[in-house]
Amino acid sequence: MRLMRIGPAGRERPVLAVPDGRHFDLSPVTDDIDGAFLAALGERPDLVPPPADLTETDITGQRVGAPVARPSAVLCIGQNYAAHAAESGAEPPERPILFYKSPNTLVGPYDDVLIPRGGEKTDWEVELAVVIGRRASYLDSPDEALAHVAGYAVSNDVSERAFQLEESGGQWSKGKSCATFNPLGPVLVTSDEVGDPQGLQLRSWVNGDPRQDSVTADMIFSVAEIVHHLSQYLVLEPGDVINTGTPQGVALSGRFPYLGPGDVMEMDIAGLGRQRSVCRPA
């Protein structure tokens, strides 16, 4: 399934998208695409009826919101592609690096991204987002992990590098949690439709110029390894979002200029859709 949230910020409604481009109202099934709904869907795969039993809806001209509402946590894995670690001047990590973004950074896939006051080094990061569907705690092995994943989405882990590295005090979250710093979507594609999450191409562009082009097979730690590892330290709740790291090709490399007002970021992951965000001053 391909799940969406449509409407003004804070008043989105749940929608089912089908491959032929049509959309169907999910309001009779759930009030929102949130943790409670995803947990119920994990227990009852038939919870969403076939499109023929739903009302078709026209979303033309309407805002597309982030495809999951109000996660309790947005967890991020740093330097999870060897080439990105190298361009950052770091050795590949021996175990997953974890940092947090504020959950209110999530915005829609076409919403503006606000360059924060005092920001000088705002950067893009295309990432595969994992959305949890079943509570995960102390999983015995990575083999159990993917059964706890509801689905996947395109994520842009926008970063203000000066806040992250120069003013951080040792933590990264200052440079990760500015308002609008996590465009997500346009769709949440359920795990059964995605299949192997380690076989997806992910790309980014700035003002139409290519920046990143890689595949999730190049992750140092796979999705299953990440979910298993995190479950040893914290409880993953339905609706939680995990950003799984970005490949090489960001501005931090020194090969490209940082973002400024008017710049356009585009992120694409094969099978999960494409997003487009315009940078504006906060």
Backbone torsions as a table, in degrees:
resi	resn	phi	psi	omega
1	MET	NA	154.9	177.1
2	ARG	-123.0	111.9	-172.2
3	LEU	-106.2	139.5	-178.9
4	MET	-135.7	163.6	172.7
5	ARG	-128.0	124.1	-171.3
6	ILE	-122.0	134.6	174.2
7	GLY	131.2	178.2	-179.1
8	PRO	-60.0	152.3	-179.9
9	ALA	-55.9	126.9	-179.3
10	GLY	89.6	-9.6	-179.8
11	ARG	-132.7	32.6	-178.9
12	GLU	-69.3	152.8	176.0
13	ARG	-119.9	149.9	-176.7
14	PRO	-79.6	139.6	-176.2
15	VAL	-139.4	143.3	172.5
16	LEU	-101.6	126.6	176.7
17	ALA	-102.0	139.2	179.3
18	VAL	-118.1	158.9	-171.2
19	PRO	-58.2	-26.5	-177.7
20	ASP	-81.9	6.9	176.0
21	GLY	94.8	-3.5	178.2
22	ARG	-85.4	162.6	-178.2
23	HIS	-133.9	147.0	-175.2
24	PHE	-132.8	140.2	-177.0
25	ASP	-72.3	125.3	177.9
26	LEU	-101.2	7.0	-177.5
27	SER	-57.6	-34.1	176.6
28	PRO	-67.5	-16.4	-176.7
29	VAL	-96.7	-39.4	-176.2
30	THR	-156.3	152.2	176.9
31	ASP	-75.0	-26.0	-175.7
32	ASP	-162.9	164.2	172.0
33	ILE	-90.8	89.5	-175.6
34	ASP	-132.6	-174.9	-176.8
35	GLY	-60.0	-40.4	-178.8
36	ALA	-63.8	-42.7	178.5
37	PHE	-65.6	-44.6	-178.1
38	LEU	-65.1	-36.1	176.2
39	ALA	-65.0	-42.2	178.9
40	ALA	-65.5	-38.9	179.0
41	LEU	-63.9	-35.6	177.5
42	GLY	-65.1	-31.7	178.5
43	GLU	-83.2	-31.0	-176.4
44	ARG	-130.8	87.2	-179.4
45	PRO	-58.9	-20.6	179.3
46	ASP	-91.0	12.5	-177.8
47	LEU	-59.7	-38.2	178.1
48	VAL	-91.2	118.2	-179.4
49	PRO	-70.3	166.6	177.1
50	PRO	-64.5	154.0	-178.1
51	PRO	-51.8	-32.5	-178.9
52	ALA	-61.0	-22.1	-179.3
53	ASP	-98.2	5.3	179.6
54	LEU	-114.2	164.2	179.5
55	THR	-91.1	126.6	177.4
56	GLU	-67.6	144.0	-179.0
57	THR	-134.6	144.5	179.8
58	ASP	-97.6	119.9	-179.0
59	ILE	-103.2	9.0	-177.8
60	THR	-55.2	129.1	176.3
61	GLY	77.6	0.4	-179.0
62	GLN	-96.1	151.4	179.0
63	ARG	-67.1	141.2	173.3
64	VAL	-101.8	122.2	178.7
65	GLY	-90.2	173.3	170.7
66	ALA	-57.0	139.7	-171.7
67	PRO	-77.0	-0.2	173.5
68	VAL	-134.3	139.5	-174.7
69	ALA	-101.7	139.3	166.9
70	ARG	48.1	57.4	174.1
71	PRO	-63.9	146.7	176.9
72	SER	-73.6	-21.4	179.7
73	ALA	-154.1	145.1	167.7
74	VAL	-116.4	107.4	-176.8
75	LEU	-103.3	140.6	-173.5
76	CYS	-130.8	142.1	178.5
77	ILE	-107.1	124.5	-177.1
78	GLY	-93.5	146.1	172.2
79	GLN	52.0	49.7	-176.3
80	ASN	-96.1	6.1	170.8
81	TYR	-122.7	128.7	-173.2
82	ALA	-57.8	-40.8	-178.6
83	ALA	-67.0	-33.4	176.4
84	HIS	-70.0	-40.1	176.0
85	ALA	-58.6	-42.2	-179.2
86	ALA	-64.9	-42.4	-178.8
87	GLU	-70.6	-18.0	176.2
88	SER	-87.5	-4.1	179.8
89	GLY	82.0	23.7	-177.0
90	ALA	-124.5	154.5	172.5
91	GLU	-76.7	149.6	175.4
92	PRO	-56.1	134.7	-176.9
93	PRO	-68.8	150.5	177.5
94	GLU	-82.5	-21.8	176.5
95	ARG	-144.8	158.9	-175.9
96	PRO	-57.5	134.4	173.8
97	ILE	-89.8	125.5	-177.7
98	LEU	-111.2	133.1	166.7
99	PHE	-140.7	166.7	-175.4
100	TYR	-114.8	147.9	164.8
101	LYS	-112.1	148.0	173.1
102	SER	-63.1	133.6	-179.5
103	PRO	-58.2	-25.3	-179.5
104	ASN	-78.7	6.6	171.1
105	THR	-75.0	-19.3	-176.6
106	LEU	-65.5	127.9	174.8
107	VAL	-135.1	175.6	-179.3
108	GLY	-72.1	164.6	-174.1
109	PRO	-71.8	-12.7	179.2
110	TYR	-120.5	7.8	177.8
111	ASP	-72.5	155.5	175.0
112	ASP	-66.5	148.9	171.0
113	VAL	-106.0	128.9	-175.7
114	LEU	-95.9	119.3	174.0
115	ILE	-72.8	122.3	-170.2
116	PRO	-69.3	158.1	175.1
117	ARG	-59.5	129.8	-177.8
118	GLY	83.0	-3.3	-179.6
119	GLY	-74.0	134.0	-179.2
120	GLU	-126.2	-15.4	-172.7
121	LYS	-136.3	56.2	-179.6
122	THR	-79.5	133.2	-167.5
123	ASP	-131.1	155.8	178.8
124	TRP	-102.6	154.2	175.9
125	GLU	-154.4	102.5	174.9
126	VAL	-73.4	135.2	-177.8
127	GLU	-146.5	152.0	169.1
128	LEU	-81.3	120.0	176.3
129	ALA	-94.7	134.9	175.5
130	VAL	-105.9	129.7	177.3
131	VAL	-111.2	124.8	-176.1
132	ILE	-76.0	140.4	179.1
133	GLY	-116.3	-21.5	177.7
134	ARG	-133.6	140.8	179.3
135	ARG	-55.4	134.0	-178.9
136	ALA	-125.7	120.6	178.7
137	SER	-147.1	126.3	178.2
138	TYR	52.3	49.3	175.3
139	LEU	-61.5	143.2	-175.0
140	ASP	-73.3	-29.9	-177.5
141	SER	-161.6	163.4	174.8
142	PRO	-59.1	-23.0	179.9
143	ASP	-61.4	-24.9	-179.9
144	GLU	-86.0	-15.4	-163.2
145	ALA	-67.5	-45.5	-172.2
146	LEU	-66.5	-20.7	175.8
147	ALA	-68.6	-12.7	179.8
148	HIS	-99.5	4.0	-179.0
149	VAL	-99.2	127.3	176.9
150	ALA	-78.4	-41.5	-177.2
151	GLY	177.6	-167.5	-170.9
152	TYR	-137.3	155.1	180.0
153	ALA	-151.2	163.3	173.2
154	VAL	-77.6	134.0	178.8
155	SER	-131.2	146.4	172.4
156	ASN	-120.0	104.9	-179.9
157	ASP	-83.6	74.1	-177.9
158	VAL	-61.6	140.5	-174.5
159	SER	-136.4	138.6	168.8
160	GLU	-101.6	101.9	-168.7
161	ARG	-65.5	-32.8	178.6
162	ALA	-63.7	-44.2	177.5
163	PHE	-66.1	-37.9	-175.6
164	GLN	-69.4	-42.1	-169.5
165	LEU	-110.8	-31.9	-175.2
166	GLU	-98.2	-25.4	-177.2
167	GLU	-121.4	19.3	-168.9
168	SER	-79.0	-30.8	-170.7
169	GLY	71.0	15.1	176.8
170	GLY	108.8	-12.2	177.5
171	GLN	-114.2	158.6	-175.7
172	TRP	-95.2	-14.1	-165.2
173	SER	-65.8	-24.7	176.5
174	LYS	-59.2	-37.1	-178.3
175	GLY	-87.8	1.3	-176.5
176	LYS	-115.5	-16.1	-167.5
177	SER	-108.9	14.9	176.9
178	CYS	-65.0	153.9	-179.3
179	ALA	-53.7	137.4	176.5
180	THR	73.3	10.3	-171.1
181	PHE	-82.3	19.2	173.6
182	ASN	-148.4	72.5	169.4
183	PRO	-58.2	135.0	-176.5
184	LEU	-136.2	137.5	177.6
185	GLY	114.3	-168.2	26.7
186	PRO	-84.3	-19.7	-175.2
187	VAL	-128.5	155.6	165.7
188	LEU	-101.5	114.6	-178.4
189	VAL	-99.4	123.7	-174.8
190	THR	-68.3	155.4	-172.0
191	SER	-57.3	-37.2	-177.4
192	ASP	-63.9	-28.9	179.6
193	GLU	-82.5	-30.7	-177.5
194	VAL	-77.1	-39.7	-175.4
195	GLY	75.8	-130.2	-177.2
196	ASP	-74.4	114.6	-179.6
197	PRO	-73.9	-4.0	-179.2
198	GLN	-96.0	15.3	-180.0
199	GLY	-125.1	32.3	-173.1
200	LEU	-110.0	134.4	174.2
201	GLN	-82.7	135.5	176.2
202	LEU	-128.9	136.7	-174.0
203	ARG	-140.6	156.8	173.4
204	SER	-142.0	156.6	177.6
205	TRP	-137.8	150.6	169.8
206	VAL	-126.1	121.8	-176.8
207	ASN	53.4	35.4	177.5
208	GLY	84.8	-6.2	180.0
209	ASP	-93.8	133.1	-178.3
210	PRO	-61.5	141.2	176.9
211	ARG	-123.9	-59.1	-177.1
212	GLN	-118.1	143.6	177.8
213	ASP	-156.3	105.9	-175.6
214	SER	-152.8	-173.8	177.2
215	VAL	-134.1	149.5	-178.2
216	THR	-66.9	-13.5	173.8
217	ALA	-62.5	-19.7	-178.8
218	ASP	-86.8	2.5	174.9
219	MET	-59.8	141.1	173.3
220	ILE	-69.3	-44.2	177.1
221	PHE	-115.5	124.9	-178.0
222	SER	-71.1	168.7	176.3
223	VAL	-56.1	-46.3	-179.2
224	ALA	-61.2	-41.7	179.3
225	GLU	-66.1	-38.9	-180.0
226	ILE	-64.2	-49.6	-177.9
227	VAL	-62.6	-43.9	177.6
228	HIS	-61.0	-46.3	-177.4
229	HIS	-62.2	-47.8	-178.4
230	LEU	-62.5	-33.6	-178.0
231	SER	-66.6	-14.6	177.1
232	GLN	-80.4	-14.4	-173.9
233	TYR	-119.3	-21.2	-177.3
234	LEU	-154.1	167.2	178.5
235	VAL	-97.4	119.8	176.1
236	LEU	-85.7	124.6	-177.1
237	GLU	-103.6	152.4	174.4
238	PRO	-54.2	134.7	-177.3
239	GLY	93.5	-14.9	176.9
240	ASP	-64.0	147.1	-178.3
241	VAL	-112.8	133.7	174.2
242	ILE	-118.6	118.5	170.3
243	ASN	-86.8	124.1	-165.6
244	THR	-96.9	12.4	177.1
245	GLY	107.0	160.4	-176.1
246	THR	-121.7	147.9	176.3
247	PRO	-81.1	179.8	179.7
248	GLN	-63.7	158.3	175.8
249	GLY	115.0	20.6	179.0
250	VAL	-96.8	169.1	-178.4
251	ALA	-66.1	-28.3	179.3
252	LEU	-56.5	-22.7	179.8
253	SER	-64.9	-20.6	-174.4
254	GLY	87.2	-2.9	-178.4
255	ARG	-87.8	-15.5	-176.4
256	PHE	-136.9	153.3	175.9
257	PRO	-72.3	153.8	174.0
258	TYR	-71.6	169.6	-175.7
259	LEU	-76.9	150.3	175.1
260	GLY	-138.5	169.7	178.8
261	PRO	-54.2	135.0	-179.3
262	GLY	93.0	-16.3	177.4
263	ASP	-67.2	147.9	-177.5
264	VAL	-117.1	122.8	175.7
265	MET	-102.2	136.2	173.3
266	GLU	-127.8	135.3	-179.1
267	MET	-126.4	139.6	-177.6
268	ASP	-144.2	134.4	170.3
269	ILE	-128.0	130.5	-175.8
270	ALA	-54.2	124.8	177.8
271	GLY	85.3	-11.2	-176.7
272	LEU	-111.5	-6.6	175.9
273	GLY	102.6	-175.5	-173.9
274	ARG	-135.2	140.9	176.8
275	GLN	-121.7	159.2	-177.9
276	ARG	-143.9	122.4	-177.7
277	SER	-128.0	135.4	175.8
278	VAL	-100.5	134.6	179.9
279	CYS	-83.3	133.3	176.6
280	ARG	-130.2	155.9	175.0
281	PRO	-73.6	141.7	177.7
282	ALA	-67.3	NA	NA
